[in-house]
């Protein structure tokens, strides 16, 4: 007796379960790379851990640190943790973080000591990212190596900044992955004029002082060992974090951590 193909009801209709000719050929084709026009499932994006180090500053870090964390996490690849004691860098394992965001300045209080400094230095040298926000350029005034990590630091002998107010930030490197596609934007902030240093940096954005008419870096990158540094002096207070400033910090943080700054 000739065996009949099995059939079963599917949503009220009958479906022949015999495998059509060419089915396995299609599977082999998919396994070796789908033909043009056939959709492929994208690989999941890598999630990075960002540690925001804050807790002491001349500025209102209690208002700005949560804004920084919230804005960074608008990139779904970034997960932010806030550390409210910079001295805890001495005992915090930094190997589980991809990028350290410095958002503090030890104003008239002792800076984190030798253990914290060496923990940070070794982490960046080994390949971790480093981001500096606003007055973080003035941290560790008694630590000469911080100048090399930061690229540029606050020099108290220089004029600090223009009076708080509106100014335009100009994108000077339109081909860098961080600023690719970004346009000049307006902000309301402190225009820092006080940075000093001599290590090589790549300036991404500048602004012209209304006081002395000179051009000053607002955002730049540097390298330290295998690590990447993104440094921007923008971000005086919560009001200074407009959409463009936040986009700049998100991109800079992703880049420092080794990700493509552009969202997929």
Secondary structure, DSSP 8 states (H G I E B T S, - for coil): ------EEEETTEEEE-S--TTHHHHHHHHHT---TT----------EEEEEE-S--SS-HHHHHHHHHHHHTTSTTEEEEEES-GGGGGTS-GGG-SEEEE----TTS----HHHHHHHHHHHHHT-EEEEEGGGGGS-TT-TTHHHHHSSEE-TTS--B--SEEEEEEE--TTSTTTTT---EEEEE--B--EE--S--EEEEEEE-TTT--EEEEEEEEEETTEEEEEE---SSGGG--HHHHHHHHHHHHHHTTS-SS--
